[in-house]
Amino acid sequence: MVHNVGSVDRIVRIVVAVAAIGIAAAVGFGSIGGVVLLVVAAIMAVTAAVGSCPLYRLVGVNTCPVDQR
């Protein structure tokens, strides 16, 4: 798997995931907004943990400073 998410990007994704979980708790986990926020949080957390973002790969973005050749 090609890493295309750098360390600063990972930290931002983790912060967004935590914030999304907090907001989802505030609006209610069972509401539509809560479910959407939980999905966003899960996607952000997984891409931060794995270090690869499929959307970045589609558009050709790479924030990882390490050359992957």
mmCIF file of the N, C-alpha and C atoms, coordinates in Angstrom:
data_MODEL
# 
_entry.id   MODEL 
# 
loop_
_atom_site.group_PDB 
_atom_site.id 
_atom_site.type_symbol 
_atom_site.label_atom_id 
_atom_site.label_alt_id 
_atom_site.label_comp_id 
_atom_site.label_asym_id 
_atom_site.label_entity_id 
_atom_site.label_seq_id 
_atom_site.pdbx_PDB_ins_code 
_atom_site.Cartn_x 
_atom_site.Cartn_y 
_atom_site.Cartn_z 
_atom_site.occupancy 
_atom_site.B_iso_or_equiv 
_atom_site.pdbx_formal_charge 
_atom_site.auth_seq_id 
_atom_site.auth_comp_id 
_atom_site.auth_asym_id 
_atom_site.auth_atom_id 
_atom_site.pdbx_PDB_model_num 
ATOM 1   N N  . MET A 1 1  ? 0.845   -1.174 0.000  1.00 0.00 ? 1  MET A N  1 
ATOM 2   C CA . MET A 1 1  ? 0.000   0.000  0.000  1.00 0.00 ? 1  MET A CA 1 
ATOM 3   C C  . MET A 1 1  ? 0.892   1.239  0.000  1.00 0.00 ? 1  MET A C  1 
ATOM 4   N N  . VAL A 1 2  ? 0.553   2.174  -0.833 1.00 0.00 ? 2  VAL A N  1 
ATOM 5   C CA . VAL A 1 2  ? 1.329   3.400  -0.963 1.00 0.00 ? 2  VAL A CA 1 
ATOM 6   C C  . VAL A 1 2  ? 0.855   4.397  0.089  1.00 0.00 ? 2  VAL A C  1 
ATOM 7   N N  . HIS A 1 3  ? 1.794   4.898  0.861  1.00 0.00 ? 3  HIS A N  1 
ATOM 8   C CA . HIS A 1 3  ? 1.473   5.915  1.857  1.00 0.00 ? 3  HIS A CA 1 
ATOM 9   C C  . HIS A 1 3  ? 1.436   7.273  1.169  1.00 0.00 ? 3  HIS A C  1 
ATOM 10  N N  . ASN A 1 4  ? 0.324   7.981  1.346  1.00 0.00 ? 4  ASN A N  1 
ATOM 11  C CA . ASN A 1 4  ? 0.216   9.297  0.743  1.00 0.00 ? 4  ASN A CA 1 
ATOM 12  C C  . ASN A 1 4  ? -0.325  10.334 1.731  1.00 0.00 ? 4  ASN A C  1 
ATOM 13  N N  . VAL A 1 5  ? -0.315  9.989  3.018  1.00 0.00 ? 5  VAL A N  1 
ATOM 14  C CA . VAL A 1 5  ? -0.788  10.896 4.067  1.00 0.00 ? 5  VAL A CA 1 
ATOM 15  C C  . VAL A 1 5  ? 0.383   11.165 5.011  1.00 0.00 ? 5  VAL A C  1 
ATOM 16  N N  . GLY A 1 6  ? 0.791   12.425 5.090  1.00 0.00 ? 6  GLY A N  1 
ATOM 17  C CA . GLY A 1 6  ? 1.908   12.805 5.936  1.00 0.00 ? 6  GLY A CA 1 
ATOM 18  C C  . GLY A 1 6  ? 1.508   12.928 7.398  1.00 0.00 ? 6  GLY A C  1 
ATOM 19  N N  . SER A 1 7  ? 2.491   13.199 8.254  1.00 0.00 ? 7  SER A N  1 
ATOM 20  C CA . SER A 1 7  ? 2.250   13.228 9.702  1.00 0.00 ? 7  SER A CA 1 
ATOM 21  C C  . SER A 1 7  ? 1.339   14.380 10.120 1.00 0.00 ? 7  SER A C  1 
ATOM 22  N N  . VAL A 1 8  ? 1.501   15.553 9.532  1.00 0.00 ? 8  VAL A N  1 
ATOM 23  C CA . VAL A 1 8  ? 0.626   16.680 9.871  1.00 0.00 ? 8  VAL A CA 1 
ATOM 24  C C  . VAL A 1 8  ? -0.802  16.370 9.420  1.00 0.00 ? 8  VAL A C  1 
ATOM 25  N N  . ASP A 1 9  ? -0.936  15.802 8.247  1.00 0.00 ? 9  ASP A N  1 
ATOM 26  C CA . ASP A 1 9  ? -2.241  15.416 7.726  1.00 0.00 ? 9  ASP A CA 1 
ATOM 27  C C  . ASP A 1 9  ? -2.898  14.365 8.631  1.00 0.00 ? 9  ASP A C  1 
ATOM 28  N N  . ARG A 1 10 ? -2.113  13.426 9.128  1.00 0.00 ? 10 ARG A N  1 
ATOM 29  C CA . ARG A 1 10 ? -2.639  12.410 10.049 1.00 0.00 ? 10 ARG A CA 1 
ATOM 30  C C  . ARG A 1 10 ? -3.171  13.045 11.334 1.00 0.00 ? 10 ARG A C  1 
ATOM 31  N N  . ILE A 1 11 ? -2.429  13.995 11.876 1.00 0.00 ? 11 ILE A N  1 
ATOM 32  C CA . ILE A 1 11 ? -2.860  14.659 13.112 1.00 0.00 ? 11 ILE A CA 1 
ATOM 33  C C  . ILE A 1 11 ? -4.165  15.416 12.878 1.00 0.00 ? 11 ILE A C  1 
ATOM 34  N N  . VAL A 1 12 ? -4.261  16.110 11.742 1.00 0.00 ? 12 VAL A N  1 
ATOM 35  C CA . VAL A 1 12 ? -5.490  16.840 11.418 1.00 0.00 ? 12 VAL A CA 1 
ATOM 36  C C  . VAL A 1 12 ? -6.659  15.864 11.281 1.00 0.00 ? 12 VAL A C  1 
ATOM 37  N N  . ARG A 1 13 ? -6.436  14.732 10.652 1.00 0.00 ? 13 ARG A N  1 
ATOM 38  C CA . ARG A 1 13 ? -7.497  13.737 10.492 1.00 0.00 ? 13 ARG A CA 1 
ATOM 39  C C  . ARG A 1 13 ? -7.945  13.172 11.842 1.00 0.00 ? 13 ARG A C  1 
ATOM 40  N N  . ILE A 1 14 ? -7.022  12.953 12.750 1.00 0.00 ? 14 ILE A N  1 
ATOM 41  C CA . ILE A 1 14 ? -7.384  12.449 14.079 1.00 0.00 ? 14 ILE A CA 1 
ATOM 42  C C  . ILE A 1 14 ? -8.198  13.503 14.831 1.00 0.00 ? 14 ILE A C  1 
ATOM 43  N N  . VAL A 1 15 ? -7.782  14.768 14.748 1.00 0.00 ? 15 VAL A N  1 
ATOM 44  C CA . VAL A 1 15 ? -8.524  15.849 15.406 1.00 0.00 ? 15 VAL A CA 1 
ATOM 45  C C  . VAL A 1 15 ? -9.934  15.954 14.828 1.00 0.00 ? 15 VAL A C  1 
ATOM 46  N N  . VAL A 1 16 ? -10.055 15.865 13.509 1.00 0.00 ? 16 VAL A N  1 
ATOM 47  C CA . VAL A 1 16 ? -11.374 15.918 12.870 1.00 0.00 ? 16 VAL A CA 1 
ATOM 48  C C  . VAL A 1 16 ? -12.229 14.726 13.310 1.00 0.00 ? 16 VAL A C  1 
ATOM 49  N N  . ALA A 1 17 ? -11.641 13.547 13.414 1.00 0.00 ? 17 ALA A N  1 
ATOM 50  C CA . ALA A 1 17 ? -12.385 12.363 13.841 1.00 0.00 ? 17 ALA A CA 1 
ATOM 51  C C  . ALA A 1 17 ? -12.901 12.521 15.268 1.00 0.00 ? 17 ALA A C  1 
ATOM 52  N N  . VAL A 1 18 ? -12.060 13.002 16.160 1.00 0.00 ? 18 VAL A N  1 
ATOM 53  C CA . VAL A 1 18 ? -12.481 13.203 17.551 1.00 0.00 ? 18 VAL A CA 1 
ATOM 54  C C  . VAL A 1 18 ? -13.575 14.260 17.636 1.00 0.00 ? 18 VAL A C  1 
ATOM 55  N N  . ALA A 1 19 ? -13.417 15.342 16.875 1.00 0.00 ? 19 ALA A N  1 
ATOM 56  C CA . ALA A 1 19 ? -14.430 16.400 16.868 1.00 0.00 ? 19 ALA A CA 1 
ATOM 57  C C  . ALA A 1 19 ? -15.752 15.882 16.304 1.00 0.00 ? 19 ALA A C  1 
ATOM 58  N N  . ALA A 1 20 ? -15.690 15.077 15.258 1.00 0.00 ? 20 ALA A N  1 
ATOM 59  C CA . ALA A 1 20 ? -16.907 14.531 14.666 1.00 0.00 ? 20 ALA A CA 1 
ATOM 60  C C  . ALA A 1 20 ? -17.627 13.601 15.640 1.00 0.00 ? 20 ALA A C  1 
ATOM 61  N N  . ILE A 1 21 ? -16.874 12.830 16.400 1.00 0.00 ? 21 ILE A N  1 
ATOM 62  C CA . ILE A 1 21 ? -17.493 11.959 17.404 1.00 0.00 ? 21 ILE A CA 1 
ATOM 63  C C  . ILE A 1 21 ? -18.153 12.800 18.488 1.00 0.00 ? 21 ILE A C  1 
ATOM 64  N N  . GLY A 1 22 ? -17.496 13.860 18.913 1.00 0.00 ? 22 GLY A N  1 
ATOM 65  C CA . GLY A 1 22 ? -18.069 14.740 19.921 1.00 0.00 ? 22 GLY A CA 1 
ATOM 66  C C  . GLY A 1 22 ? -19.347 15.415 19.451 1.00 0.00 ? 22 GLY A C  1 
ATOM 67  N N  . ILE A 1 23 ? -19.334 15.885 18.213 1.00 0.00 ? 23 ILE A N  1 
ATOM 68  C CA . ILE A 1 23 ? -20.526 16.534 17.677 1.00 0.00 ? 23 ILE A CA 1 
ATOM 69  C C  . ILE A 1 23 ? -21.636 15.504 17.472 1.00 0.00 ? 23 ILE A C  1 
ATOM 70  N N  . ALA A 1 24 ? -21.274 14.296 17.048 1.00 0.00 ? 24 ALA A N  1 
ATOM 71  C CA . ALA A 1 24 ? -22.272 13.241 16.877 1.00 0.00 ? 24 ALA A CA 1 
ATOM 72  C C  . ALA A 1 24 ? -22.932 12.900 18.209 1.00 0.00 ? 24 ALA A C  1 
ATOM 73  N N  . ALA A 1 25 ? -22.155 12.923 19.279 1.00 0.00 ? 25 ALA A N  1 
ATOM 74  C CA . ALA A 1 25 ? -22.726 12.670 20.602 1.00 0.00 ? 25 ALA A CA 1 
ATOM 75  C C  . ALA A 1 25 ? -23.677 13.792 20.999 1.00 0.00 ? 25 ALA A C  1 
ATOM 76  N N  . ALA A 1 26 ? -23.336 15.016 20.618 1.00 0.00 ? 26 ALA A N  1 
ATOM 77  C CA . ALA A 1 26 ? -24.173 16.158 20.977 1.00 0.00 ? 26 ALA A CA 1 
ATOM 78  C C  . ALA A 1 26 ? -25.508 16.142 20.230 1.00 0.00 ? 26 ALA A C  1 
ATOM 79  N N  . VAL A 1 27 ? -25.479 15.763 18.949 1.00 0.00 ? 27 VAL A N  1 
ATOM 80  C CA . VAL A 1 27 ? -26.722 15.748 18.173 1.00 0.00 ? 27 VAL A CA 1 
ATOM 81  C C  . VAL A 1 27 ? -27.488 14.443 18.323 1.00 0.00 ? 27 VAL A C  1 
ATOM 82  N N  . GLY A 1 28 ? -26.826 13.438 18.843 1.00 0.00 ? 28 GLY A N  1 
ATOM 83  C CA . GLY A 1 28 ? -27.461 12.134 19.040 1.00 0.00 ? 28 GLY A CA 1 
ATOM 84  C C  . GLY A 1 28 ? -26.938 11.126 18.037 1.00 0.00 ? 28 GLY A C  1 
ATOM 85  N N  . PHE A 1 29 ? -26.450 10.010 18.534 1.00 0.00 ? 29 PHE A N  1 
ATOM 86  C CA . PHE A 1 29 ? -25.855 8.999  17.661 1.00 0.00 ? 29 PHE A CA 1 
ATOM 87  C C  . PHE A 1 29 ? -26.889 8.372  16.721 1.00 0.00 ? 29 PHE A C  1 
ATOM 88  N N  . GLY A 1 30 ? -28.143 8.354  17.123 1.00 0.00 ? 30 GLY A N  1 
ATOM 89  C CA . GLY A 1 30 ? -29.175 7.730  16.310 1.00 0.00 ? 30 GLY A CA 1 
ATOM 90  C C  . GLY A 1 30 ? -29.756 8.628  15.240 1.00 0.00 ? 30 GLY A C  1 
ATOM 91  N N  . SER A 1 31 ? -29.462 9.904  15.278 1.00 0.00 ? 31 SER A N  1 
ATOM 92  C CA . SER A 1 31 ? -29.993 10.820 14.268 1.00 0.00 ? 31 SER A CA 1 
ATOM 93  C C  . SER A 1 31 ? -29.210 10.679 12.966 1.00 0.00 ? 31 SER A C  1 
ATOM 94  N N  . ILE A 1 32 ? -29.769 11.208 11.904 1.00 0.00 ? 32 ILE A N  1 
ATOM 95  C CA . ILE A 1 32 ? -29.092 11.131 10.601 1.00 0.00 ? 32 ILE A CA 1 
ATOM 96  C C  . ILE A 1 32 ? -27.764 11.873 10.645 1.00 0.00 ? 32 ILE A C  1 
ATOM 97  N N  . GLY A 1 33 ? -27.771 13.057 11.244 1.00 0.00 ? 33 GLY A N  1 
ATOM 98  C CA . GLY A 1 33 ? -26.528 13.818 11.365 1.00 0.00 ? 33 GLY A CA 1 
ATOM 99  C C  . GLY A 1 33 ? -25.488 13.090 12.192 1.00 0.00 ? 33 GLY A C  1 
ATOM 100 N N  . GLY A 1 34 ? -25.927 12.446 13.263 1.00 0.00 ? 34 GLY A N  1 
ATOM 101 C CA . GLY A 1 34 ? -25.007 11.688 14.105 1.00 0.00 ? 34 GLY A CA 1 
ATOM 102 C C  . GLY A 1 34 ? -24.379 10.525 13.368 1.00 0.00 ? 34 GLY A C  1 
ATOM 103 N N  . VAL A 1 35 ? -25.186 9.825  12.583 1.00 0.00 ? 35 VAL A N  1 
ATOM 104 C CA . VAL A 1 35 ? -24.671 8.687  11.810 1.00 0.00 ? 35 VAL A CA 1 
ATOM 105 C C  . VAL A 1 35 ? -23.681 9.161  10.749 1.00 0.00 ? 35 VAL A C  1 
ATOM 106 N N  . VAL A 1 36 ? -24.017 10.244 10.072 1.00 0.00 ? 36 VAL A N  1 
ATOM 107 C CA . VAL A 1 36 ? -23.108 10.793 9.053  1.00 0.00 ? 36 VAL A CA 1 
ATOM 108 C C  . VAL A 1 36 ? -21.787 11.208 9.692  1.00 0.00 ? 36 VAL A C  1 
ATOM 109 N N  . LEU A 1 37 ? -21.862 11.852 10.836 1.00 0.00 ? 37 LEU A N  1 
ATOM 110 C CA . LEU A 1 37 ? -20.639 12.266 11.526 1.00 0.00 ? 37 LEU A CA 1 
ATOM 111 C C  . LEU A 1 37 ? -19.819 11.071 11.996 1.00 0.00 ? 37 LEU A C  1 
ATOM 112 N N  . LEU A 1 38 ? -20.464 10.011 12.422 1.00 0.00 ? 38 LEU A N  1 
ATOM 113 C CA . LEU A 1 38 ? -19.735 8.806  12.821 1.00 0.00 ? 38 LEU A CA 1 
ATOM 114 C C  . LEU A 1 38 ? -19.048 8.153  11.622 1.00 0.00 ? 38 LEU A C  1 
ATOM 115 N N  . VAL A 1 39 ? -19.687 8.175  10.465 1.00 0.00 ? 39 VAL A N  1 
ATOM 116 C CA . VAL A 1 39 ? -19.060 7.639  9.257  1.00 0.00 ? 39 VAL A CA 1 
ATOM 117 C C  . VAL A 1 39 ? -17.848 8.488  8.879  1.00 0.00 ? 39 VAL A C  1 
ATOM 118 N N  . VAL A 1 40 ? -17.984 9.802  8.941  1.00 0.00 ? 40 VAL A N  1 
ATOM 119 C CA . VAL A 1 40 ? -16.862 10.703 8.654  1.00 0.00 ? 40 VAL A CA 1 
ATOM 120 C C  . VAL A 1 40 ? -15.716 10.439 9.635  1.00 0.00 ? 40 VAL A C  1 
ATOM 121 N N  . ALA A 1 41 ? -16.046 10.279 10.910 1.00 0.00 ? 41 ALA A N  1 
ATOM 122 C CA . ALA A 1 41 ? -15.026 10.011 11.924 1.00 0.00 ? 41 ALA A CA 1 
ATOM 123 C C  . ALA A 1 41 ? -14.316 8.689  11.645 1.00 0.00 ? 41 ALA A C  1 
ATOM 124 N N  . ALA A 1 42 ? -15.068 7.679  11.255 1.00 0.00 ? 42 ALA A N  1 
ATOM 125 C CA . ALA A 1 42 ? -14.459 6.373  10.968 1.00 0.00 ? 42 ALA A CA 1 
ATOM 126 C C  . ALA A 1 42 ? -13.517 6.461  9.772  1.00 0.00 ? 42 ALA A C  1 
ATOM 127 N N  . ILE A 1 43 ? -13.943 7.144  8.724  1.00 0.00 ? 43 ILE A N  1 
ATOM 128 C CA . ILE A 1 43 ? -13.094 7.285  7.536  1.00 0.00 ? 43 ILE A CA 1 
ATOM 129 C C  . ILE A 1 43 ? -11.819 8.048  7.871  1.00 0.00 ? 43 ILE A C  1 
ATOM 130 N N  . MET A 1 44 ? -11.952 9.133  8.615  1.00 0.00 ? 44 MET A N  1 
ATOM 131 C CA . MET A 1 44 ? -10.781 9.925  8.996  1.00 0.00 ? 44 MET A CA 1 
ATOM 132 C C  . MET A 1 44 ? -9.829  9.116  9.878  1.00 0.00 ? 44 MET A C  1 
ATOM 133 N N  . ALA A 1 45 ? -10.370 8.371  10.832 1.00 0.00 ? 45 ALA A N  1 
ATOM 134 C CA . ALA A 1 45 ? -9.531  7.586  11.740 1.00 0.00 ? 45 ALA A CA 1 
ATOM 135 C C  . ALA A 1 45 ? -8.804  6.470  10.993 1.00 0.00 ? 45 ALA A C  1 
ATOM 136 N N  . VAL A 1 46 ? -9.497  5.795  10.095 1.00 0.00 ? 46 VAL A N  1 
ATOM 137 C CA . VAL A 1 46 ? -8.871  4.689  9.357  1.00 0.00 ? 46 VAL A CA 1 
ATOM 138 C C  . VAL A 1 46 ? -7.790  5.206  8.422  1.00 0.00 ? 46 VAL A C  1 
ATOM 139 N N  . THR A 1 47 ? -8.069  6.280  7.690  1.00 0.00 ? 47 THR A N  1 
ATOM 140 C CA . THR A 1 47 ? -7.039  6.801  6.787  1.00 0.00 ? 47 THR A CA 1 
ATOM 141 C C  . THR A 1 47 ? -5.843  7.358  7.545  1.00 0.00 ? 47 THR A C  1 
ATOM 142 N N  . ALA A 1 48 ? -6.078  7.892  8.738  1.00 0.00 ? 48 ALA A N  1 
ATOM 143 C CA . ALA A 1 48 ? -4.954  8.361  9.558  1.00 0.00 ? 48 ALA A CA 1 
ATOM 144 C C  . ALA A 1 48 ? -4.135  7.188  10.072 1.00 0.00 ? 48 ALA A C  1 
ATOM 145 N N  . ALA A 1 49 ? -4.801  6.123  10.485 1.00 0.00 ? 49 ALA A N  1 
ATOM 146 C CA . ALA A 1 49 ? -4.093  4.959  11.020 1.00 0.00 ? 49 ALA A CA 1 
ATOM 147 C C  . ALA A 1 49 ? -3.314  4.221  9.934  1.00 0.00 ? 49 ALA A C  1 
ATOM 148 N N  . VAL A 1 50 ? -3.895  4.105  8.760  1.00 0.00 ? 50 VAL A N  1 
ATOM 149 C CA . VAL A 1 50 ? -3.266  3.353  7.677  1.00 0.00 ? 50 VAL A CA 1 
ATOM 150 C C  . VAL A 1 50 ? -2.216  4.189  6.949  1.00 0.00 ? 50 VAL A C  1 
ATOM 151 N N  . GLY A 1 51 ? -2.453  5.496  6.862  1.00 0.00 ? 51 GLY A N  1 
ATOM 152 C CA . GLY A 1 51 ? -1.498  6.374  6.181  1.00 0.00 ? 51 GLY A CA 1 
ATOM 153 C C  . GLY A 1 51 ? -1.724  6.467  4.693  1.00 0.00 ? 51 GLY A C  1 
ATOM 154 N N  . SER A 1 52 ? -2.879  6.018  4.248  1.00 0.00 ? 52 SER A N  1 
ATOM 155 C CA . SER A 1 52 ? -3.197  6.054  2.830  1.00 0.00 ? 52 SER A CA 1 
ATOM 156 C C  . SER A 1 52 ? -4.637  6.503  2.642  1.00 0.00 ? 52 SER A C  1 
ATOM 157 N N  . CYS A 1 53 ? -4.844  7.405  1.702  1.00 0.00 ? 53 CYS A N  1 
ATOM 158 C CA . CYS A 1 53 ? -6.177  7.920  1.421  1.00 0.00 ? 53 CYS A CA 1 
ATOM 159 C C  . CYS A 1 53 ? -6.514  7.635  -0.047 1.00 0.00 ? 53 CYS A C  1 
ATOM 160 N N  . PRO A 1 54 ? -7.571  6.839  -0.297 1.00 0.00 ? 54 PRO A N  1 
ATOM 161 C CA . PRO A 1 54 ? -7.927  6.533  -1.684 1.00 0.00 ? 54 PRO A CA 1 
ATOM 162 C C  . PRO A 1 54 ? -8.290  7.779  -2.508 1.00 0.00 ? 54 PRO A C  1 
ATOM 163 N N  . LEU A 1 55 ? -8.929  8.744  -1.892 1.00 0.00 ? 55 LEU A N  1 
ATOM 164 C CA . LEU A 1 55 ? -9.289  9.971  -2.613 1.00 0.00 ? 55 LEU A CA 1 
ATOM 165 C C  . LEU A 1 55 ? -8.035  10.743 -3.032 1.00 0.00 ? 55 LEU A C  1 
ATOM 166 N N  . TYR A 1 56 ? -7.050  10.795 -2.144 1.00 0.00 ? 56 TYR A N  1 
ATOM 167 C CA . TYR A 1 56 ? -5.781  11.443 -2.500 1.00 0.00 ? 56 TYR A CA 1 
ATOM 168 C C  . TYR A 1 56 ? -5.149  10.739 -3.697 1.00 0.00 ? 56 TYR A C  1 
ATOM 169 N N  . ARG A 1 57 ? -5.232  9.424  -3.711 1.00 0.00 ? 57 ARG A N  1 
ATOM 170 C CA . ARG A 1 57 ? -4.626  8.663  -4.806 1.00 0.00 ? 57 ARG A CA 1 
ATOM 171 C C  . ARG A 1 57 ? -5.329  8.968  -6.132 1.00 0.00 ? 57 ARG A C  1 
ATOM 172 N N  . LEU A 1 58 ? -6.663  9.108  -6.087 1.00 0.00 ? 58 LEU A N  1 
ATOM 173 C CA . LEU A 1 58 ? -7.411  9.409  -7.309 1.00 0.00 ? 58 LEU A CA 1 
ATOM 174 C C  . LEU A 1 58 ? -7.033  10.759 -7.905 1.00 0.00 ? 58 LEU A C  1 
ATOM 175 N N  . VAL A 1 59 ? -6.844  11.755 -7.048 1.00 0.00 ? 59 VAL A N  1 
ATOM 176 C CA . VAL A 1 59 ? -6.545  13.101 -7.552 1.00 0.00 ? 59 VAL A CA 1 
ATOM 177 C C  . VAL A 1 59 ? -5.049  13.403 -7.611 1.00 0.00 ? 59 VAL A C  1 
ATOM 178 N N  . GLY A 1 60 ? -4.220  12.464 -7.175 1.00 0.00 ? 60 GLY A N  1 
ATOM 179 C CA . GLY A 1 60 ? -2.773  12.634 -7.286 1.00 0.00 ? 60 GLY A CA 1 
ATOM 180 C C  . GLY A 1 60 ? -2.133  13.471 -6.203 1.00 0.00 ? 60 GLY A C  1 
ATOM 181 N N  . VAL A 1 61 ? -2.755  13.552 -5.022 1.00 0.00 ? 61 VAL A N  1 
ATOM 182 C CA . VAL A 1 61 ? -2.203  14.324 -3.918 1.00 0.00 ? 61 VAL A CA 1 
ATOM 183 C C  . VAL A 1 61 ? -1.341  13.407 -3.052 1.00 0.00 ? 61 VAL A C  1 
ATOM 184 N N  . ASN A 1 62 ? -0.210  13.924 -2.590 1.00 0.00 ? 62 ASN A N  1 
ATOM 185 C CA . ASN A 1 62 ? 0.661   13.162 -1.703 1.00 0.00 ? 62 ASN A CA 1 
ATOM 186 C C  . ASN A 1 62 ? 1.247   14.116 -0.662 1.00 0.00 ? 62 ASN A C  1 
ATOM 187 N N  . THR A 1 63 ? 0.856   13.964 0.591  1.00 0.00 ? 63 THR A N  1 
ATOM 188 C CA . THR A 1 63 ? 1.386   14.827 1.642  1.00 0.00 ? 63 THR A CA 1 
ATOM 189 C C  . THR A 1 63 ? 2.476   14.124 2.464  1.00 0.00 ? 63 THR A C  1 
ATOM 190 N N  . CYS A 1 64 ? 2.793   12.894 2.080  1.00 0.00 ? 64 CYS A N  1 
ATOM 191 C CA . CYS A 1 64 ? 3.829   12.135 2.777  1.00 0.00 ? 64 CYS A CA 1 
ATOM 192 C C  . CYS A 1 64 ? 5.192   12.527 2.215  1.00 0.00 ? 64 CYS A C  1 
ATOM 193 N N  . PRO A 1 65 ? 6.122   12.960 3.070  1.00 0.00 ? 65 PRO A N  1 
ATOM 194 C CA . PRO A 1 65 ? 7.411   13.435 2.565  1.00 0.00 ? 65 PRO A CA 1 
ATOM 195 C C  . PRO A 1 65 ? 8.358   12.314 2.125  1.00 0.00 ? 65 PRO A C  1 
ATOM 196 N N  . VAL A 1 66 ? 8.066   11.062 2.458  1.00 0.00 ? 66 VAL A N  1 
ATOM 197 C CA . VAL A 1 66 ? 8.947   9.942  2.128  1.00 0.00 ? 66 VAL A CA 1 
ATOM 198 C C  . VAL A 1 66 ? 8.667   9.489  0.699  1.00 0.00 ? 66 VAL A C  1 
ATOM 199 N N  . ASP A 1 67 ? 9.712   9.323  -0.096 1.00 0.00 ? 67 ASP A N  1 
ATOM 200 C CA . ASP A 1 67 ? 9.557   8.863  -1.473 1.00 0.00 ? 67 ASP A CA 1 
ATOM 201 C C  . ASP A 1 67 ? 9.194   7.385  -1.457 1.00 0.00 ? 67 ASP A C  1 
ATOM 202 N N  . GLN A 1 68 ? 8.143   6.994  -2.128 1.00 0.00 ? 68 GLN A N  1 
ATOM 203 C CA . GLN A 1 68 ? 7.627   5.622  -2.098 1.00 0.00 ? 68 GLN A CA 1 
ATOM 204 C C  . GLN A 1 68 ? 8.012   4.786  -3.316 1.00 0.00 ? 68 GLN A C  1 
ATOM 205 N N  . ARG A 1 69 ? 9.102   5.048  -3.947 1.00 0.00 ? 69 ARG A N  1 
ATOM 206 C CA . ARG A 1 69 ? 9.485   4.272  -5.135 1.00 0.00 ? 69 ARG A CA 1 
ATOM 207 C C  . ARG A 1 69 ? 10.194  3.027  -4.782 1.00 0.00 ? 69 ARG A C  1 
# 
